[in-house]
Amino acid sequence: MSDVLRASGLILETPLEASIVQSLERVASLIRGRGYPCQASSKPALVRLPMLSSEQKHQVLHQLQVLEQIIFAKEPEAPPVEKGEHSEKNIVEQALDFYNLEIRDDFWSRVKSNEVIEIYNQNQIQIFRTLNFFNYCGYSLLDLLTNEWYTLWQRPSTILEALKTKAEEVFSGVTSGAQALNLSNHLVLEIFNSEKDEFFLPRSMLIEFGILCPLYRRDLPIVQGALITSSVSNLTIGKETNRMAVL
């Protein structure tokens, strides 16, 4: 049983909900085994879980099963990393293999070893992010899987618009190949439950986008996804975050 679930006194009523919690614990353990802090669930997320529709619950369980399969595809622990190489190159390649996507550009030689790498599908929906993201994130796995991103984070609208434009250029073929995003460094705030949950310590992060790289299906010549890299650093944790503002 989850420590959060035990401490909260919550009771899960269905086998599906119990399966989700068990899967959360396994995946969180795998992530911690890779050396990153990861909380399986939070009390607000567990309270919300029974309120989800059956379809939403099955989707959460599916996402957890996919993540578990990707992490555990070859080895449960991180393999040795060559000097200067990204520490999660192997797990990104496992995720690309799972989604039948491939890189056709010079990507890895341009990635900084500590950058967060995100994979997006052809609908510009994030389908994977490297586990080092948990070094900077205050949310639990269940929070991330059961909430829309805009309820979790706040970032400048100008950055969102600029990023959307650059992504559309890549997906439409207006631009090609891996390219530097050249967007301003900006502040991102964790905003979900920051006032409601005394156990949640919201964080602020400084983000510097790196590279946008197109992805292809192995049997198709058109762009079917994208990689985005970013350097992240935490600026504040806790109440100080609530006094910061995104411009």
CYANA upper distance limits for C-alpha pairs under 8 A (distance plus 0.5 A):
  1 MET  CA      5 LEU  CA      7.28
  1 MET  CA      6 ARG  CA      7.10
  1 MET  CA     21 VAL  CA      8.32
  1 MET  CA     22 GLN  CA      7.99
  2 SER  CA      6 ARG  CA      6.59
  2 SER  CA     21 VAL  CA      7.58
  2 SER  CA     22 GLN  CA      8.39
  2 SER  CA     25 GLU  CA      7.48
  2 SER  CA     40 ALA  CA      8.34
  2 SER  CA     41 SER  CA      8.40
  3 ASP  CA      7 ALA  CA      6.52
  4 VAL  CA      8 SER  CA      6.48
  4 VAL  CA     41 SER  CA      7.36
  4 VAL  CA     42 SER  CA      6.82
  4 VAL  CA     43 LYS  CA      6.74
  5 LEU  CA      9 GLY  CA      6.67
  5 LEU  CA     10 LEU  CA      6.26
  5 LEU  CA     11 ILE  CA      8.23
  5 LEU  CA     43 LYS  CA      7.60
  5 LEU  CA     46 LEU  CA      7.80
  6 ARG  CA     10 LEU  CA      7.57
  8 SER  CA     43 LYS  CA      7.15
 10 LEU  CA     46 LEU  CA      8.29
 10 LEU  CA     47 VAL  CA      8.00
 12 LEU  CA     17 GLU  CA      6.59
 12 LEU  CA     18 ALA  CA      6.81
 12 LEU  CA     50 PRO  CA      7.85
 13 GLU  CA     17 GLU  CA      7.58
 13 GLU  CA     18 ALA  CA      8.41
 13 GLU  CA     50 PRO  CA      8.29
 14 THR  CA     18 ALA  CA      6.97
 15 PRO  CA     19 SER  CA      6.56
 16 LEU  CA     20 ILE  CA      6.78
 16 LEU  CA     57 LYS  CA      7.89
 16 LEU  CA     58 HIS  CA      8.20
 17 GLU  CA     21 VAL  CA      6.92
 17 GLU  CA     49 LEU  CA      7.89
 17 GLU  CA     50 PRO  CA      7.71
 17 GLU  CA     57 LYS  CA      7.87
 18 ALA  CA     22 GLN  CA      6.72
 19 SER  CA     23 SER  CA      6.56
 19 SER  CA     61 LEU  CA      8.07
 20 ILE  CA     24 LEU  CA      6.53
 20 ILE  CA     57 LYS  CA      8.29
 20 ILE  CA     60 VAL  CA      7.86
 20 ILE  CA     61 LEU  CA      5.96
 20 ILE  CA     64 LEU  CA      8.46
 21 VAL  CA     25 GLU  CA      6.80
 21 VAL  CA     40 ALA  CA      8.49
 22 GLN  CA     26 ARG  CA      6.92
 23 SER  CA     27 VAL  CA      6.65
 23 SER  CA     61 LEU  CA      7.80
 23 SER  CA     64 LEU  CA      6.97
 23 SER  CA     65 GLN  CA      7.77
 24 LEU  CA     28 ALA  CA      6.49
 24 LEU  CA     40 ALA  CA      5.77
 24 LEU  CA     41 SER  CA      7.85
 24 LEU  CA     64 LEU  CA      7.37
 24 LEU  CA    141 LEU  CA      7.54
 24 LEU  CA    142 LEU  CA      7.81
 25 GLU  CA     29 SER  CA      6.55
 25 GLU  CA     40 ALA  CA      6.04
 26 ARG  CA     30 LEU  CA      6.78
 26 ARG  CA     68 GLU  CA      8.30
 27 VAL  CA     31 ILE  CA      6.74
 27 VAL  CA     40 ALA  CA      8.23
 27 VAL  CA     64 LEU  CA      7.51
 27 VAL  CA     67 LEU  CA      7.84
 27 VAL  CA     68 GLU  CA      6.17
 28 ALA  CA     32 ARG  CA      6.67
 28 ALA  CA     38 CYS  CA      6.09
 28 ALA  CA     39 GLN  CA      6.81
 28 ALA  CA     40 ALA  CA      5.80
 28 ALA  CA    141 LEU  CA      7.92
 29 SER  CA     33 GLY  CA      6.52
 29 SER  CA     38 CYS  CA      8.26
 30 LEU  CA     34 ARG  CA      7.00
 30 LEU  CA     68 GLU  CA      8.23
 30 LEU  CA     71 ILE  CA      7.82
 30 LEU  CA     72 PHE  CA      8.40
 30 LEU  CA     76 PRO  CA      7.19
 31 ILE  CA     35 GLY  CA      7.34
 31 ILE  CA     36 TYR  CA      6.43
 31 ILE  CA     37 PRO  CA      7.86
 31 ILE  CA     38 CYS  CA      7.04
 31 ILE  CA    131 LEU  CA      7.25
 32 ARG  CA     36 TYR  CA      5.36
 32 ARG  CA     37 PRO  CA      6.06
 32 ARG  CA     38 CYS  CA      6.57
 33 GLY  CA     76 PRO  CA      7.84
 33 GLY  CA     77 GLU  CA      6.74
 34 ARG  CA     76 PRO  CA      8.16
 34 ARG  CA     77 GLU  CA      6.11
 34 ARG  CA     78 ALA  CA      6.25
 36 TYR  CA    131 LEU  CA      7.44
 36 TYR  CA    132 ASN  CA      6.84
 36 TYR  CA    134 PHE  CA      6.66
 36 TYR  CA    135 ASN  CA      6.61
 37 PRO  CA    134 PHE  CA      6.51
 37 PRO  CA    135 ASN  CA      6.79
 38 CYS  CA    134 PHE  CA      6.70
 38 CYS  CA    140 SER  CA      7.21
 38 CYS  CA    141 LEU  CA      7.86
 39 GLN  CA    139 TYR  CA      8.05
 39 GLN  CA    140 SER  CA      5.30
 39 GLN  CA    141 LEU  CA      6.89
 40 ALA  CA    140 SER  CA      5.97
 40 ALA  CA    141 LEU  CA      5.63
 40 ALA  CA    142 LEU  CA      6.90
 41 SER  CA     45 ALA  CA      6.91
 41 SER  CA     46 LEU  CA      7.24
 41 SER  CA    140 SER  CA      5.43
 41 SER  CA    141 LEU  CA      6.33
 41 SER  CA    142 LEU  CA      5.51
 41 SER  CA    143 ASP  CA      7.30
 42 SER  CA     46 LEU  CA      6.73
 42 SER  CA    139 TYR  CA      8.49
 42 SER  CA    140 SER  CA      6.54
 42 SER  CA    142 LEU  CA      7.68
 42 SER  CA    143 ASP  CA      7.59
 43 LYS  CA     47 VAL  CA      6.64
 44 PRO  CA     48 ARG  CA      6.72
 44 PRO  CA    197 ASP  CA      8.14
 45 ALA  CA     49 LEU  CA      6.62
 45 ALA  CA    142 LEU  CA      6.53
 45 ALA  CA    143 ASP  CA      6.03
 45 ALA  CA    146 THR  CA      8.01
 46 LEU  CA     50 PRO  CA      8.11
 46 LEU  CA    142 LEU  CA      8.22
 47 VAL  CA     51 MET  CA      8.32
 48 ARG  CA     52 LEU  CA      7.40
 49 LEU  CA     57 LYS  CA      8.16
 49 LEU  CA    146 THR  CA      8.41
 52 LEU  CA     56 GLN  CA      6.36
 52 LEU  CA     57 LYS  CA      6.74
 53 SER  CA     57 LYS  CA      6.77
 54 SER  CA     58 HIS  CA      6.71
 55 GLU  CA     59 GLN  CA      6.69
 56 GLN  CA     60 VAL  CA      6.75
 57 LYS  CA     61 LEU  CA      6.76
 58 HIS  CA     62 HIS  CA      6.56
 59 GLN  CA     63 GLN  CA      6.67
 60 VAL  CA     64 LEU  CA      6.82
 60 VAL  CA    145 LEU  CA      6.73
 60 VAL  CA    146 THR  CA      7.76
 61 LEU  CA     65 GLN  CA      6.69
 62 HIS  CA     66 VAL  CA      6.66
 63 GLN  CA     67 LEU  CA      6.68
 63 GLN  CA    145 LEU  CA      8.46
 64 LEU  CA     68 GLU  CA      6.56
 65 GLN  CA     69 GLN  CA      6.61
 66 VAL  CA     70 ILE  CA      6.70
 67 LEU  CA     71 ILE  CA      6.63
 68 GLU  CA     72 PHE  CA      6.41
 69 GLN  CA     73 ALA  CA      5.98
 70 ILE  CA     91 ILE  CA      7.47
 70 ILE  CA     94 GLN  CA      6.43
 70 ILE  CA     95 ALA  CA      6.21
 70 ILE  CA     98 PHE  CA      7.65
 71 ILE  CA     75 GLU  CA      8.09
 71 ILE  CA     76 PRO  CA      7.21
 71 ILE  CA     91 ILE  CA      6.93
 71 ILE  CA     94 GLN  CA      8.32
 72 PHE  CA     76 PRO  CA      5.54
 73 ALA  CA     94 GLN  CA      7.39
 75 GLU  CA     79 PRO  CA      8.22
 78 ALA  CA     88 GLU  CA      8.30
 81 VAL  CA     85 GLU  CA      6.84
 81 VAL  CA     86 HIS  CA      7.99
 81 VAL  CA     87 SER  CA      6.45
 84 GLY  CA    112 LYS  CA      8.26
 84 GLY  CA    113 SER  CA      6.49
 85 GLU  CA     89 LYS  CA      7.93
 85 GLU  CA    108 TRP  CA      8.41
 85 GLU  CA    112 LYS  CA      8.30
 85 GLU  CA    113 SER  CA      6.06
 86 HIS  CA    108 TRP  CA      8.36
 86 HIS  CA    111 VAL  CA      7.64
 86 HIS  CA    112 LYS  CA      7.15
 86 HIS  CA    113 SER  CA      4.45
 86 HIS  CA    114 ASN  CA      6.99
 86 HIS  CA    115 GLU  CA      8.28
 87 SER  CA    113 SER  CA      6.82
 87 SER  CA    114 ASN  CA      7.79
 88 GLU  CA     92 VAL  CA      6.75
 88 GLU  CA    130 THR  CA      7.34
 88 GLU  CA    131 LEU  CA      8.37
 89 LYS  CA     93 GLU  CA      6.74
 90 ASN  CA     94 GLN  CA      6.69
 91 ILE  CA     95 ALA  CA      6.69
 91 ILE  CA    130 THR  CA      8.22
 92 VAL  CA     96 LEU  CA      6.71
 92 VAL  CA    130 THR  CA      7.52
 93 GLU  CA     97 ASP  CA      6.60
 94 GLN  CA     98 PHE  CA      6.69
 95 ALA  CA     99 TYR  CA      6.86
 95 ALA  CA    128 PHE  CA      7.80
 96 LEU  CA    100 ASN  CA      6.39
 96 LEU  CA    101 LEU  CA      5.40
 96 LEU  CA    102 GLU  CA      6.69
 97 ASP  CA    101 LEU  CA      6.63
 97 ASP  CA    102 GLU  CA      7.96
100 ASN  CA    217 ARG  CA      6.48
100 ASN  CA    218 ARG  CA      7.22
101 LEU  CA    215 LEU  CA      6.56
101 LEU  CA    216 TYR  CA      5.87
101 LEU  CA    217 ARG  CA      5.30
101 LEU  CA    218 ARG  CA      6.85
101 LEU  CA    224 GLN  CA      8.13
101 LEU  CA    225 GLY  CA      8.08
102 GLU  CA    215 LEU  CA      6.01
102 GLU  CA    216 TYR  CA      5.83
102 GLU  CA    217 ARG  CA      6.84
102 GLU  CA    218 ARG  CA      6.96
103 ILE  CA    107 PHE  CA      7.98
103 ILE  CA    213 CYS  CA      8.27
103 ILE  CA    214 PRO  CA      7.51
103 ILE  CA    215 LEU  CA      5.75
103 ILE  CA    216 TYR  CA      7.13
104 ARG  CA    177 GLY  CA      8.48
104 ARG  CA    214 PRO  CA      8.39
104 ARG  CA    215 LEU  CA      7.68
104 ARG  CA    216 TYR  CA      8.00
105 ASP  CA    177 GLY  CA      6.46
105 ASP  CA    178 ALA  CA      6.57
105 ASP  CA    213 CYS  CA      7.96
105 ASP  CA    214 PRO  CA      8.46
106 ASP  CA    110 ARG  CA      7.77
106 ASP  CA    178 ALA  CA      7.38
107 PHE  CA    111 VAL  CA      7.07
107 PHE  CA    178 ALA  CA      7.05
107 PHE  CA    213 CYS  CA      7.55
110 ARG  CA    211 ILE  CA      8.42
111 VAL  CA    115 GLU  CA      7.57
111 VAL  CA    210 GLY  CA      8.27
111 VAL  CA    211 ILE  CA      8.04
111 VAL  CA    229 THR  CA      7.94
114 ASN  CA    132 ASN  CA      8.34
114 ASN  CA    231 SER  CA      7.62
115 GLU  CA    229 THR  CA      6.57
115 GLU  CA    230 SER  CA      5.82
115 GLU  CA    231 SER  CA      5.28
115 GLU  CA    232 VAL  CA      7.63
116 VAL  CA    129 ARG  CA      7.58
116 VAL  CA    130 THR  CA      6.34
116 VAL  CA    131 LEU  CA      8.48
116 VAL  CA    132 ASN  CA      6.88
116 VAL  CA    133 PHE  CA      6.48
116 VAL  CA    229 THR  CA      6.05
116 VAL  CA    230 SER  CA      5.81
116 VAL  CA    231 SER  CA      6.81
116 VAL  CA    232 VAL  CA      7.80
117 ILE  CA    129 ARG  CA      6.15
117 ILE  CA    130 THR  CA      5.95
117 ILE  CA    227 LEU  CA      7.19
117 ILE  CA    228 ILE  CA      6.26
117 ILE  CA    229 THR  CA      5.02
117 ILE  CA    230 SER  CA      7.22
118 GLU  CA    126 GLN  CA      7.36
118 GLU  CA    127 ILE  CA      8.27
118 GLU  CA    128 PHE  CA      6.25
118 GLU  CA    129 ARG  CA      4.74
118 GLU  CA    130 THR  CA      7.05
118 GLU  CA    227 LEU  CA      6.08
118 GLU  CA    228 ILE  CA      5.75
118 GLU  CA    229 THR  CA      6.89
119 ILE  CA    126 GLN  CA      6.25
119 ILE  CA    127 ILE  CA      6.26
119 ILE  CA    128 PHE  CA      5.59
119 ILE  CA    129 ARG  CA      6.69
119 ILE  CA    225 GLY  CA      7.74
119 ILE  CA    226 ALA  CA      6.36
119 ILE  CA    227 LEU  CA      5.25
119 ILE  CA    228 ILE  CA      7.20
120 TYR  CA    124 GLN  CA      5.75
120 TYR  CA    125 ILE  CA      5.68
120 TYR  CA    126 GLN  CA      4.76
120 TYR  CA    127 ILE  CA      6.08
120 TYR  CA    128 PHE  CA      7.70
120 TYR  CA    225 GLY  CA      5.86
120 TYR  CA    226 ALA  CA      5.71
120 TYR  CA    227 LEU  CA      6.91
121 ASN  CA    125 ILE  CA      6.05
121 ASN  CA    126 GLN  CA      7.03
121 ASN  CA    127 ILE  CA      7.14
121 ASN  CA    224 GLN  CA      6.77
121 ASN  CA    225 GLY  CA      4.75
121 ASN  CA    226 ALA  CA      7.14
122 GLN  CA    171 PHE  CA      7.98
122 GLN  CA    223 VAL  CA      7.95
122 GLN  CA    224 GLN  CA      5.19
122 GLN  CA    225 GLY  CA      5.21
122 GLN  CA    226 ALA  CA      8.29
123 ASN  CA    225 GLY  CA      8.42
124 GLN  CA    167 ALA  CA      8.44
124 GLN  CA    225 GLY  CA      7.73
124 GLN  CA    226 ALA  CA      8.47
129 ARG  CA    133 PHE  CA      7.65
132 ASN  CA    136 TYR  CA      8.24
133 PHE  CA    137 CYS  CA      6.82
134 PHE  CA    138 GLY  CA      8.01
136 TYR  CA    203 ARG  CA      8.39
136 TYR  CA    205 MET  CA      7.93
136 TYR  CA    232 VAL  CA      7.79
136 TYR  CA    233 SER  CA      7.43
136 TYR  CA    234 ASN  CA      6.62
137 CYS  CA    203 ARG  CA      7.74
138 GLY  CA    190 GLU  CA      8.31
138 GLY  CA    200 PHE  CA      7.99
138 GLY  CA    201 LEU  CA      7.20
138 GLY  CA    202 PRO  CA      6.77
138 GLY  CA    203 ARG  CA      7.00
139 TYR  CA    143 ASP  CA      6.43
139 TYR  CA    144 LEU  CA      7.13
140 SER  CA    144 LEU  CA      6.94
141 LEU  CA    145 LEU  CA      6.77
142 LEU  CA    146 THR  CA      6.55
143 ASP  CA    147 ASN  CA      6.63
144 LEU  CA    148 GLU  CA      8.34
144 LEU  CA    149 TRP  CA      8.29
144 LEU  CA    152 LEU  CA      8.48
147 ASN  CA    151 THR  CA      7.14
147 ASN  CA    152 LEU  CA      7.59
148 GLU  CA    152 LEU  CA      7.34
149 TRP  CA    153 TRP  CA      6.63
150 TYR  CA    154 GLN  CA      7.06
151 THR  CA    191 ILE  CA      7.52
151 THR  CA    192 PHE  CA      6.42
152 LEU  CA    190 GLU  CA      6.20
152 LEU  CA    191 ILE  CA      5.99
152 LEU  CA    192 PHE  CA      5.30
153 TRP  CA    188 VAL  CA      6.98
153 TRP  CA    189 LEU  CA      5.88
153 TRP  CA    190 GLU  CA      5.11
153 TRP  CA    191 ILE  CA      6.06
153 TRP  CA    192 PHE  CA      7.72
154 GLN  CA    188 VAL  CA      6.07
154 GLN  CA    189 LEU  CA      5.61
154 GLN  CA    190 GLU  CA      7.09
154 GLN  CA    191 ILE  CA      7.25
154 GLN  CA    246 VAL  CA      7.57
155 ARG  CA    159 ILE  CA      7.88
155 ARG  CA    160 LEU  CA      7.97
155 ARG  CA    186 HIS  CA      8.04
155 ARG  CA    187 LEU  CA      6.76
155 ARG  CA    188 VAL  CA      5.22
155 ARG  CA    189 LEU  CA      7.19
155 ARG  CA    246 VAL  CA      6.64
156 PRO  CA    160 LEU  CA      7.10
156 PRO  CA    186 HIS  CA      7.86
156 PRO  CA    187 LEU  CA      7.97
156 PRO  CA    188 VAL  CA      8.24
156 PRO  CA    246 VAL  CA      6.41
156 PRO  CA    247 LEU  CA      6.38
157 SER  CA    161 GLU  CA      6.65
158 THR  CA    162 ALA  CA      6.64
159 ILE  CA    163 LEU  CA      6.49
159 ILE  CA    183 LEU  CA      7.76
159 ILE  CA    184 SER  CA      8.24
159 ILE  CA    186 HIS  CA      8.39
160 LEU  CA    164 LYS  CA      6.59
161 GLU  CA    165 THR  CA      6.71
162 ALA  CA    166 LYS  CA      6.82
162 ALA  CA    183 LEU  CA      8.23
163 LEU  CA    167 ALA  CA      6.63
164 LYS  CA    168 GLU  CA      6.63
165 THR  CA    169 GLU  CA      6.79
166 LYS  CA    170 VAL  CA      6.98
166 LYS  CA    181 LEU  CA      8.21
167 ALA  CA    171 PHE  CA      6.72
167 ALA  CA    212 LEU  CA      8.34
168 GLU  CA    172 SER  CA      6.39
169 GLU  CA    173 GLY  CA      6.57
169 GLU  CA    174 VAL  CA      5.42
169 GLU  CA    175 THR  CA      6.12
170 VAL  CA    174 VAL  CA      6.63
170 VAL  CA    175 THR  CA      5.71
170 VAL  CA    176 SER  CA      6.54
170 VAL  CA    214 PRO  CA      7.19
170 VAL  CA    223 VAL  CA      8.09
171 PHE  CA    214 PRO  CA      8.12
171 PHE  CA    223 VAL  CA      6.22
171 PHE  CA    224 GLN  CA      7.89
171 PHE  CA    225 GLY  CA      8.08
172 SER  CA    223 VAL  CA      8.40
173 GLY  CA    223 VAL  CA      8.13
176 SER  CA    214 PRO  CA      7.94
177 GLY  CA    213 CYS  CA      6.80
177 GLY  CA    214 PRO  CA      6.91
178 ALA  CA    211 ILE  CA      7.12
178 ALA  CA    212 LEU  CA      6.18
178 ALA  CA    213 CYS  CA      4.60
178 ALA  CA    214 PRO  CA      6.98
179 GLN  CA    211 ILE  CA      6.02
179 GLN  CA    212 LEU  CA      5.96
179 GLN  CA    213 CYS  CA      6.92
180 ALA  CA    210 GLY  CA      6.26
180 ALA  CA    211 ILE  CA      5.03
180 ALA  CA    212 LEU  CA      6.81
181 LEU  CA    209 PHE  CA      6.83
181 LEU  CA    210 GLY  CA      6.36
181 LEU  CA    211 ILE  CA      6.08
181 LEU  CA    212 LEU  CA      6.68
182 ASN  CA    209 PHE  CA      7.72
182 ASN  CA    210 GLY  CA      7.83
183 LEU  CA    208 GLU  CA      8.04
183 LEU  CA    209 PHE  CA      6.96
184 SER  CA    208 GLU  CA      7.52
184 SER  CA    209 PHE  CA      8.39
185 ASN  CA    206 LEU  CA      7.31
185 ASN  CA    207 ILE  CA      6.05
185 ASN  CA    208 GLU  CA      5.18
185 ASN  CA    209 PHE  CA      7.71
186 HIS  CA    206 LEU  CA      6.20
186 HIS  CA    207 ILE  CA      5.89
186 HIS  CA    208 GLU  CA      7.36
187 LEU  CA    204 SER  CA      7.39
187 LEU  CA    205 MET  CA      6.24
187 LEU  CA    206 LEU  CA      5.33
187 LEU  CA    207 ILE  CA      6.77
187 LEU  CA    246 VAL  CA      6.74
188 VAL  CA    204 SER  CA      6.21
188 VAL  CA    205 MET  CA      5.66
188 VAL  CA    206 LEU  CA      6.93
188 VAL  CA    207 ILE  CA      7.61
188 VAL  CA    246 VAL  CA      7.59
189 LEU  CA    202 PRO  CA      8.09
189 LEU  CA    203 ARG  CA      6.69
189 LEU  CA    204 SER  CA      5.04
189 LEU  CA    205 MET  CA      6.96
189 LEU  CA    241 THR  CA      7.68
189 LEU  CA    244 MET  CA      8.45
189 LEU  CA    245 ALA  CA      8.45
189 LEU  CA    246 VAL  CA      7.96
190 GLU  CA    194 SER  CA      8.09
190 GLU  CA    202 PRO  CA      5.81
190 GLU  CA    203 ARG  CA      5.99
190 GLU  CA    204 SER  CA      6.80
191 ILE  CA    202 PRO  CA      7.25
193 ASN  CA    197 ASP  CA      6.08
193 ASN  CA    200 PHE  CA      7.72
194 SER  CA    198 GLU  CA      8.35
194 SER  CA    200 PHE  CA      6.98
194 SER  CA    201 LEU  CA      7.52
194 SER  CA    202 PRO  CA      6.36
194 SER  CA    242 ASN  CA      7.99
200 PHE  CA    238 GLY  CA      8.28
201 LEU  CA    237 ILE  CA      6.46
201 LEU  CA    238 GLY  CA      4.78
201 LEU  CA    239 LYS  CA      7.68
202 PRO  CA    237 ILE  CA      6.27
202 PRO  CA    238 GLY  CA      5.65
202 PRO  CA    239 LYS  CA      7.79
202 PRO  CA    241 THR  CA      6.71
202 PRO  CA    242 ASN  CA      8.11
203 ARG  CA    234 ASN  CA      7.37
203 ARG  CA    235 LEU  CA      7.87
203 ARG  CA    236 THR  CA      6.00
203 ARG  CA    237 ILE  CA      4.94
203 ARG  CA    238 GLY  CA      6.80
203 ARG  CA    241 THR  CA      6.27
204 SER  CA    234 ASN  CA      6.35
204 SER  CA    235 LEU  CA      5.97
204 SER  CA    236 THR  CA      5.77
204 SER  CA    237 ILE  CA      7.21
204 SER  CA    241 THR  CA      6.27
204 SER  CA    244 MET  CA      8.45
205 MET  CA    232 VAL  CA      6.95
205 MET  CA    233 SER  CA      6.00
205 MET  CA    234 ASN  CA      4.94
205 MET  CA    235 LEU  CA      6.03
205 MET  CA    236 THR  CA      7.94
206 LEU  CA    232 VAL  CA      6.25
206 LEU  CA    233 SER  CA      5.83
206 LEU  CA    234 ASN  CA      6.85
206 LEU  CA    235 LEU  CA      7.20
207 ILE  CA    230 SER  CA      6.99
207 ILE  CA    231 SER  CA      6.36
207 ILE  CA    232 VAL  CA      5.41
207 ILE  CA    233 SER  CA      7.41
208 GLU  CA    230 SER  CA      5.90
208 GLU  CA    231 SER  CA      5.59
208 GLU  CA    232 VAL  CA      7.09
209 PHE  CA    228 ILE  CA      8.16
209 PHE  CA    229 THR  CA      6.53
209 PHE  CA    230 SER  CA      4.69
209 PHE  CA    231 SER  CA      6.89
210 GLY  CA    228 ILE  CA      7.61
210 GLY  CA    229 THR  CA      5.52
210 GLY  CA    230 SER  CA      5.53
210 GLY  CA    231 SER  CA      7.64
211 ILE  CA    227 LEU  CA      8.13
211 ILE  CA    228 ILE  CA      6.12
211 ILE  CA    229 THR  CA      5.81
211 ILE  CA    230 SER  CA      8.03
212 LEU  CA    226 ALA  CA      7.28
212 LEU  CA    227 LEU  CA      6.19
212 LEU  CA    228 ILE  CA      5.19
212 LEU  CA    229 THR  CA      7.36
213 CYS  CA    226 ALA  CA      5.93
213 CYS  CA    227 LEU  CA      5.51
213 CYS  CA    228 ILE  CA      7.03
214 PRO  CA    223 VAL  CA      6.60
214 PRO  CA    224 GLN  CA      8.06
214 PRO  CA    225 GLY  CA      6.48
214 PRO  CA    226 ALA  CA      4.88
214 PRO  CA    227 LEU  CA      6.92
215 LEU  CA    223 VAL  CA      6.21
215 LEU  CA    224 GLN  CA      6.21
215 LEU  CA    225 GLY  CA      5.15
215 LEU  CA    226 ALA  CA      5.46
215 LEU  CA    227 LEU  CA      7.57
216 TYR  CA    220 LEU  CA      7.16
216 TYR  CA    221 PRO  CA      7.25
216 TYR  CA    222 ILE  CA      6.83
216 TYR  CA    223 VAL  CA      5.49
216 TYR  CA    224 GLN  CA      5.52
216 TYR  CA    225 GLY  CA      6.96
217 ARG  CA    221 PRO  CA      7.86
217 ARG  CA    222 ILE  CA      8.19
217 ARG  CA    223 VAL  CA      8.04
217 ARG  CA    224 GLN  CA      6.68
236 THR  CA    240 GLU  CA      6.69
236 THR  CA    241 THR  CA      6.14
237 ILE  CA    241 THR  CA      6.65
238 GLY  CA    242 ASN  CA      8.10
239 LYS  CA    243 ARG  CA      7.71
240 GLU  CA    244 MET  CA      7.45
